[in-house]
């Protein structure tokens, strides 16, 4: 019998998914593509985001099992393939987390400690890394409040950014910083292809909540509705958020690490109250970074722990807290790897932006691999077994409430 306690309702799952996928930290990077980024997002929302949401919704309701993507691929292709996909899915976590902590300490320095050297930023990054590890080892009924709060903070920050961006666009005395003509929306596919991975990277994560299926109150009912509600928030948030950034900062001048803070300052910083608001939004941004790390750690560590408990990975990765059932073993390993990565990359990077992109580029390659290795077998398995599982009608029909 499962020792995991039911702690996640539909609201929790929706906020968890928003926290996992709606990223303030990549908004500046997406906006650096220029106006064509809006077209990329709209096109791939139809070509990738919608189908991927349907697939993960179908799998989450037909196979509501702890471990999520590991259990799905294991059932489709066997434990060996499930383990391969899960390993790539999980090993990305420490690399990505390291990049998040670099961005967090960079913004902390920009706002409150401008003279802090890169070495000092790395010490703080390592400290915050272990704080996050501690939070992810808490019982989920408590730990879930970090992603929940992070999602609400993101919605507030996105809302403020979008409203300010629209007001800026409507103000006749403040010209738009970029060209929004019809021609500008058309991507240059030669140079624009390099940005496709970043767009798709901002669309994956629906499967993450299913890693905690045993801890959901009603996964069959709640997963489809969560996918629908969170999906709408994510699409509109990204498209309108990118527009807001492009309304005030020329694409070629956007700093990948500090660009969002620069946007807040440009939108709100004309007065004393405006600067206070810009600072508040920047602090919200910083909190959202930490909530991102908690959210993905909660999901990915449960995935690798399930694989280890099946005997496919070292046993220490499957060690759970005897009382709380949280993946302590996987969490500690992530903490150690993040510490080592920050120390190593800190020796070769000359600035926080260079360090961020060294880490982000490395994790980007690894991150997409399990999706490429999982989506095809999942699609095949869905259509081959959905009748056996009592599924009928259109794929993902459960997305529609009622």
Secondary structure, DSSP 8 states (H G I E B T S, - for coil): -------B-HHHHHHHHHHHH--STTHHHHHTT-THHHHHHHHHIIIIIHHHHHHHHHHHHHS--TTTHHHHHHHHH-HHHHHHHHHHHHHHHHHHHHHHHHHHHHHHHHHH-TT--HHHHHHHHHHHHHHHHHHHTS-HHHHHHHHHHHHHHHHHHHHHHHHHHHHHHH-TTS--SS--SHHHHS--HHHHGGGHHHHHHTT--GGGGGGGGGGBS-HHHHHHHHHHHHHHHHHHHHHHHHHHHHHHS-GGG--TTTHHHHHHHHHHTTSHHHHHHHHHHHHHHHHHHHHHHHHHHHHHHHHHHHHHHTTSS-GGGG---TTT---HHHHHHHHHHHHHHHHHHHHH-SSHHHHHHHHHHHHHHHHHHHHHHHHHHHHHHHHHHTTTTT--SSTTGGGS--
